[in-house]
Each structure stands twice: as C-alpha cells, then as structure tokens.
Amino acid sequence: MHANSYQFKPFNVGRFLIWSGFALLLIVAPLVFTSSLGRTLLSQMGVAIIVCLSYNMLLGQGGMLSFGHAVHSGLGAFLAIHVLTMVDAGTLHLPVSLIPLAGGLGGLAFAFVLGWVTTKKSGTTFAMITLGIGELVAAMSLMLPGVFGGEGGISGDRVVGAHPLGITFGPQIQLYYLIAIYTFICTGLMFAFTGTPLGRMLNAVRDNPERVEFVGYDTQKVRYYAFLVAGFFAGISGGLSALNYELVTSEVVNGYHSGAYLLFTFLGGATFFFGPIIGGVLMVLATVVLSELTRAWLLYLGLIFLFMVMYAPGGIASLIMINVRVASFGRLRSLLLHYLALAATAFVALVGASALIEMVYHVQLNSFQGPAVPFMGFTLDSSALASWIGAVLVLAAGLMLFEFSRRKFAVRWNAIQEFIAHEIERREALQA
C-alpha cells in the first residue's frame, strides 16, 4: 500500500474559530449577566437551543412538519423528574449531571414507539398524525395523575446525591454551566449528524423522495431513524428543563409548546443549521421578557411571523447569510445607510402601531383602571381622541417613510445583485 493512499482533509480554521467562539460565549455569558434573572434566562436559552435544533432535524433537514414535538421533550422531562425523585429517595444512585441523559433516553423510547406510526406518511398526513398524537398525550397527562402528577405536576430537588468538588447544582450558575456543557455537546453532535450518510439521505428524502426510493432506500426508515435522533435530543432538553425548574407539569406536552418550537425555529431560519440557535434565544426573549412588557405580546409575535413569511421566508439566518454574501464581494458598506433608514422608519411605524395596539388592549381589558396607558415612558389617554389621531398619524408617517426608504434600498440592492452576478461570471471565465 502506497503512502499516498491516505488523504486527510485540511484543517478548517473558520469552523474551528466559530466553534471556539460559541464555547467562549457560553463560558463568558453568565460572567457578563450576573443577576439571578440573567442567569436564569441564559439557562432557559440553552434548553431552548437544544430543543429547537432537535426540531429542525425534522423540519429543516427532513421536511417533516411536526405539531407534536413537545411530546418528546415533555415526556423526557417527566422521566427525568421521576428519576430525580428516585435519586432523592435513595432508590437509585445516579449523578444529577446524568439525569438529562435519562430524559434523552425517555424521549428516544417514546419516539421509538410513536415514530413508526407517524413516519409511515409524509407531508400533511404526517403533520396531522403528530398533531393527533400530541393532543392524545396532552389529554392523557391529566387522566393519569399517578404518572403525570395531575394539575400540580411533579416536583423534585436537584440538590441530591453526591457533590463532587462541592458542586451541588443549587446555585443557578452551577446549573447554567451544566446546561451550557450539554448545549455545546448536543449542538456539536447534531451538526455532525448533518454530515453523516443518514443526514445526507434525510436531505434527499426531503428534496426528492421518489428518487431516493428509486435508488433503493426506504424513505420511511430514513424518516424514522431521524425521528429517533430528534426525540433523543428533545428528551435531553426536557431533562435539563426539569432540573432547571425542579417542577414538571402537564403543560410541557401541550400543543402550545409544539407550536412555539415550530414558530421560533422558522423565525430563526430552518434552512440553516444555526437558525434554530437564533430561534431558541428569541423564544426565551419573547415568552419571558416580551410577555412581561405587554399583554399583547402574542399579537406582536404573530405580526412578526406574518412579515417574516411574506418577506424573509428563510428566517433571520437567511438575512444574515445574504448580507455575508454581499460583504464577501465588498458591497455591504454601501448598504449601511439604507439599512439605517429602513430601521429608523420601521421604528417610527412600530411606535405608532404599538400605541394603537396598547390602547385597544387597555380599553378592552383594563378600562376599569382608568384611561391612562403607560407607553415607552409616556402616558397615553385612551379616552382622548388626540391620542388615537396622533398614533394613526405616526403610523401613517412611518409607513410612508418606510416605503420611500424601501424603494431606494431596492434599487441599490438590485444593482448590487447584478454586480455580483457579473463578478461571478467574470471569475468563472478566468478559471476556465
């Protein structure tokens, strides 16, 4: 055998820097956000990143629209909390740091049972089957209080078992770093999955299942195996969530959570691997932070989703990658002023729309508190016609200015795209 029979891929510096930066960010984040709230939010973001990435294995990589992914994360959480109570009772000797793996095995086991039925079909039929199973499990969670704890759920204590090096997981920062370790490892494993033969074949099943069947692969088995992997990682996220909250209720398996995974995975960008990471961060910011700022947060979220579907169906990740492409050809700087104008005019329109929405919500839900509506450091009078007219005028002015800025941007954007197309042709001609 000749020495040149073995070939090694060159060291990927860019990928090494990205993963090193991701690890560094996970390490430094709790040192920057030192408050209890900040570290709690960071812990929730780590859990959300794992579950959104696992969901994207079905949606983005496999083209499987699931409305029941919360079944796997939720049942994994229930199994993890049961294991935690057994450790607390002394009937099971297991380090607390490994309990999320028990949740992963639980998610895998339920995916093993449920996946064979759901993956027999694809497309809309698959989506409806997952929806039905999700509703079935959600109903059973209230019918079996001995397993799911009824409406009160099941609670546990994560400060149990041995405490090596004094690590009790009682302080939030200790639990955060456990979640960060799982987040980094699970993200790396799910990224590695995309390069495996199964991951590549899953993409092929998504794009052209007929051709996959023609070359001799069983598309149902490919979907099923991917379903198992996604269920395992979803279960790990459920186990981490059980440790974080020390309480698991029937809400973790309902359709609301499945819908949230779908919504924020799409908003982050299902067509790119890092899109669900963005989606996981947005999910925590929306459900925890935005929901505390306004009662109309679901309306705002729905409007954002609507505009993303209309103007950026690839999600935030696609917007980032489009601009990275423009930057690689040295034309991003010429767009900065246009982006600034778009952001400023959109903000004006958002202020007007938000003022109207907040006053409508106040009149419908909080009118007994009087006409005063706190808004962005000011107080609006919902009983005064001037407040309504002012909000409408601000909204109209913002929309007109935004449309003017958008048309200017479109002209410049089209010119840049033409330049990039000609530049690509020129480079290809030189290489030929």
ZADOTOR-743503 format. One record per residue (C-alpha): residue in three letters; z, y, x. Coordinates in steps of 0.1 Angstrom, whole numbers, padded with zeros to 4 digits, always signed. Example, Ala and Ser with C-alpha at 12.3 -4.5 7.8 and 13.67 -1.06 7.14 Angstrom:
residues 2
ALA+0078-0045+0123SER+0071-0011+0137
end
This chain:
residues 432
MET+0000+0000+0000HIS-0010+0034+0014ALA+0014+0062+0019ASN-0006+0085-0004SER-0002+0061-0033TYR+0029+0080-0044GLN+0024+0115-0057PHE+0052+0139-0066LYS+0049+0170-0088PRO+0056+0203-0071PHE+0089+0219-0077ASN+0088+0241-0108VAL+0105+0273-0097GLY+0100+0290-0131ARG+0116+0262-0150PHE+0145+0260-0126LEU+0152+0297-0130ILE+0150+0295-0168TRP+0175+0266-0170SER+0197+0282-0144GLY+0197+0314-0163PHE+0206+0295-0195ALA+0235+0278-0178LEU+0247+0311-0163LEU+0245+0328-0197LEU+0267+0300-0212ILE+0292+0304-0185VAL+0294+0342-0185ALA+0292+0349-0222PRO+0329+0343-0230LEU+0339+0364-0200VAL+0320+0393-0215PHE+0330+0388-0251THR+0367+0383-0245SER+0380+0388-0280SER+0390+0359-0302LEU+0363+0368-0327GLY+0337+0370-0300ARG+0345+0336-0285THR+0346+0320-0320LEU+0311+0334-0327LEU+0299+0321-0294SER+0313+0286-0302GLN+0295+0287-0336MET+0263+0297-0319GLY+0264+0267-0295VAL+0268+0244-0325ALA+0240+0262-0344ILE+0217+0259-0314ILE+0221+0221-0313VAL+0215+0216-0350CYS+0185+0239-0352LEU+0169+0222-0322SER+0175+0188-0338TYR+0159+0201-0370ASN+0130+0214-0351MET+0123+0179-0338LEU+0114+0171-0374LEU+0098+0204-0385GLY+0081+0218-0354GLN+0074+0187-0334GLY+0068+0163-0362GLY+0056+0184-0391MET+0083+0169-0413LEU+0097+0194-0437SER+0132+0182-0444PHE+0156+0196-0471GLY+0184+0172-0462HIS+0191+0177-0426ALA+0227+0187-0433VAL+0234+0151-0444HIS+0233+0140-0408SER+0253+0169-0393GLY+0277+0168-0422LEU+0283+0130-0422GLY+0286+0132-0384ALA+0313+0159-0389PHE+0332+0136-0413LEU+0331+0107-0390ALA+0343+0129-0361ILE+0372+0142-0381HIS+0382+0107-0392VAL+0381+0096-0355LEU+0402+0127-0346THR+0429+0117-0372MET+0429+0082-0358VAL+0435+0096-0323ASP+0462+0118-0337ALA+0479+0088-0354GLY+0477+0067-0322THR+0455+0040-0337LEU+0426+0049-0314HIS+0427+0060-0278LEU+0397+0083-0272PRO+0395+0116-0253VAL+0389+0146-0276SER+0360+0156-0254LEU+0341+0124-0265ILE+0347+0128-0303PRO+0314+0148-0307LEU+0296+0117-0294ALA+0313+0098-0323GLY+0298+0123-0346GLY+0264+0118-0329LEU+0267+0080-0335GLY+0276+0087-0371GLY+0245+0109-0376LEU+0224+0082-0359ALA+0238+0055-0381PHE+0231+0074-0413ALA+0196+0083-0400PHE+0191+0046-0393VAL+0199+0037-0429LEU+0183+0067-0447GLY+0154+0073-0423TRP+0135+0041-0431VAL+0131+0052-0467THR+0123+0088-0461THR+0098+0084-0433LYS+0076+0059-0453LYS+0060+0091-0467SER+0050+0124-0451GLY+0042+0159-0463THR+0055+0170-0497THR+0067+0135-0506PHE+0089+0133-0475ALA+0104+0168-0483MET+0112+0157-0519ILE+0128+0125-0508THR+0150+0143-0483LEU+0160+0168-0510GLY+0169+0140-0534ILE+0190+0122-0507GLY+0207+0154-0497GLU+0217+0161-0533LEU+0229+0125-0537VAL+0251+0127-0507ALA+0264+0161-0518ALA+0274+0146-0552MET+0290+0116-0536SER+0311+0138-0514LEU+0330+0149-0545MET+0331+0115-0561LEU+0347+0097-0531PRO+0378+0117-0522GLY+0392+0089-0501VAL+0363+0093-0477PHE+0354+0130-0480GLY+0388+0144-0489GLY+0378+0159-0522GLU+0375+0197-0526GLY+0402+0203-0499GLY+0383+0183-0473ILE+0399+0166-0443SER+0418+0184-0416GLY+0427+0174-0381ASP+0444+0186-0349ARG+0422+0188-0318VAL+0453+0192-0295VAL+0460+0155-0293GLY+0457+0127-0268ALA+0458+0131-0230HIS+0455+0166-0214PRO+0438+0161-0180LEU+0441+0192-0158GLY+0461+0209-0186ILE+0430+0211-0208THR+0443+0209-0244PHE+0413+0224-0262GLY+0439+0245-0281PRO+0427+0279-0267GLN+0393+0289-0280ILE+0378+0295-0246GLN+0385+0258-0236LEU+0368+0246-0267TYR+0339+0270-0261TYR+0332+0256-0227LEU+0332+0221-0242ILE+0307+0232-0268ALA+0287+0250-0240ILE+0285+0218-0220TYR+0273+0198-0250THR+0249+0226-0258PHE+0233+0227-0223ILE+0231+0189-0221CYS+0217+0184-0256THR+0192+0212-0251GLY+0180+0196-0219LEU+0178+0162-0235MET+0158+0175-0264PHE+0135+0194-0241ALA+0130+0162-0221PHE+0122+0144-0253THR+0092+0166-0259GLY+0076+0152-0227THR+0082+0116-0235PRO+0054+0093-0249LEU+0073+0093-0282GLY+0075+0131-0282ARG+0038+0134-0274MET+0029+0109-0301LEU+0051+0127-0326ASN+0030+0158-0319ALA-0002+0137-0325VAL+0012+0124-0358ARG+0019+0160-0369ASP-0016+0172-0360ASN-0038+0142-0369PRO-0021+0111-0383GLU-0054+0094-0392ARG-0065+0094-0356VAL-0031+0080-0345GLU-0034+0052-0369PHE-0070+0046-0357VAL-0059+0041-0321GLY-0033+0015-0332TYR+0000+0033-0336ASP+0022+0031-0367THR+0028+0067-0378GLN+0058+0056-0399LYS+0076+0041-0370VAL+0069+0072-0349ARG+0084+0094-0376TYR+0113+0070-0380TYR+0122+0070-0343ALA+0121+0108-0342PHE+0142+0109-0373LEU+0168+0088-0355VAL+0169+0110-0325ALA+0172+0141-0346GLY+0200+0125-0366PHE+0219+0117-0334PHE+0218+0153-0321ALA+0226+0167-0356GLY+0257+0144-0357ILE+0268+0158-0323SER+0266+0193-0337GLY+0287+0181-0367GLY+0313+0166-0344LEU+0315+0199-0324SER+0319+0218-0357ALA+0347+0195-0368LEU+0366+0203-0335ASN+0359+0240-0338TYR+0372+0243-0374GLU+0396+0213-0374LEU+0385+0210-0411VAL+0356+0193-0427THR+0348+0198-0464SER+0321+0186-0488GLU+0302+0219-0482VAL+0289+0207-0449VAL+0265+0182-0466ASN+0252+0205-0494GLY+0217+0219-0497TYR+0228+0254-0486HIS+0232+0242-0450SER+0199+0223-0450GLY+0182+0254-0463ALA+0198+0275-0436TYR+0186+0252-0409LEU+0151+0254-0423LEU+0152+0292-0427PHE+0166+0301-0393THR+0145+0275-0374PHE+0114+0291-0389LEU+0126+0326-0382GLY+0133+0317-0346GLY+0099+0300-0342ALA+0093+0264-0349THR+0062+0262-0328PHE+0081+0269-0296PHE+0110+0249-0281PHE+0132+0280-0275GLY+0125+0293-0310PRO+0154+0273-0327ILE+0177+0287-0300ILE+0170+0322-0313GLY+0173+0309-0348GLY+0207+0294-0341VAL+0220+0327-0328LEU+0205+0345-0358MET+0221+0320-0382VAL+0256+0328-0369LEU+0250+0366-0369ALA+0237+0365-0404THR+0262+0342-0421VAL+0292+0355-0403VAL+0285+0391-0393LEU+0260+0404-0418SER+0278+0387-0447GLU+0309+0408-0438LEU+0290+0440-0437THR+0273+0438-0471ARG+0273+0417-0503ALA+0235+0420-0504TRP+0231+0401-0471LEU+0211+0372-0488LEU+0187+0398-0502TYR+0181+0413-0468LEU+0177+0378-0453GLY+0152+0369-0480LEU+0132+0401-0473ILE+0132+0394-0436PHE+0120+0359-0442LEU+0092+0372-0465PHE+0079+0397-0440MET+0080+0370-0412VAL+0060+0346-0433MET+0035+0374-0440TYR+0031+0390-0406ALA+0046+0366-0380PRO+0045+0330-0393GLY+0051+0318-0357GLY+0086+0334-0358ILE+0103+0356-0332ALA+0094+0332-0304SER+0056+0338-0311LEU+0061+0375-0310ILE+0078+0372-0276MET+0051+0349-0262ILE+0022+0371-0275ASN+0037+0400-0256VAL+0043+0379-0225ARG+0006+0371-0226VAL-0002+0408-0228ALA+0022+0416-0199SER+0006+0389-0178PHE-0026+0410-0180GLY-0008+0442-0172ARG-0013+0459-0206LEU+0022+0458-0221ARG+0032+0492-0208SER+0005+0509-0228LEU+0021+0494-0260LEU+0057+0506-0254LEU+0052+0540-0271HIS+0036+0523-0301TYR+0065+0498-0303LEU+0089+0527-0302ALA+0071+0545-0330LEU+0070+0513-0351ALA+0107+0507-0346ALA+0117+0543-0354THR+0096+0545-0386ALA+0107+0510-0397PHE+0143+0521-0392VAL+0137+0551-0415ALA+0122+0529-0442LEU+0150+0504-0438VAL+0176+0531-0443GLY+0160+0542-0475ALA+0156+0507-0488SER+0192+0498-0478ALA+0206+0528-0495LEU+0188+0518-0528ILE+0200+0482-0525GLU+0236+0491-0518MET+0237+0515-0547VAL+0222+0489-0570TYR+0247+0463-0559HIS+0275+0487-0563VAL+0265+0497-0598GLN+0261+0460-0609LEU+0292+0445-0591ASN+0316+0472-0581SER+0312+0500-0606PHE+0349+0497-0615GLN+0358+0511-0581GLY+0341+0544-0588PRO+0307+0559-0579ALA+0314+0563-0541VAL+0293+0539-0520PRO+0301+0538-0482PHE+0269+0535-0463MET+0264+0539-0425GLY+0293+0562-0420PHE+0284+0583-0451THR+0293+0582-0487LEU+0266+0579-0514ASP+0273+0589-0550SER+0257+0562-0572SER+0263+0584-0603ALA+0243+0613-0588LEU+0206+0615-0593ALA+0202+0632-0560SER+0214+0601-0541TRP+0188+0580-0558ILE+0160+0605-0553GLY+0170+0610-0517ALA+0169+0573-0510VAL+0135+0569-0526LEU+0121+0599-0505VAL+0135+0584-0473LEU+0120+0551-0481ALA+0086+0566-0490ALA+0085+0588-0459GLY+0094+0558-0437LEU+0067+0536-0452MET+0040+0563-0448LEU+0050+0570-0412PHE+0052+0532-0405GLU+0017+0527-0419PHE+0003+0555-0398SER+0020+0541-0367ARG+0008+0506-0376ARG-0028+0517-0378LYS-0026+0534-0344PHE-0010+0503-0330ALA-0036+0480-0345VAL-0064+0500-0328ARG-0047+0498-0294TRP-0038+0461-0299ASN-0074+0451-0308ALA-0086+0469-0277ILE-0062+0451-0255GLN-0072+0417-0270GLU-0108+0425-0263PHE-0099+0433-0227ILE-0080+0401-0223ALA-0109+0381-0238HIS-0134+0397-0214GLU-0110+0393-0184ILE-0106+0355-0192GLU-0144+0352-0193ARG-0147+0370-0160ARG-0121+0348-0143GLU-0138+0316-0157ALA-0171+0328-0144LEU-0157+0334-0109GLN-0141+0300-0108ALA-0174+0284-0119
end
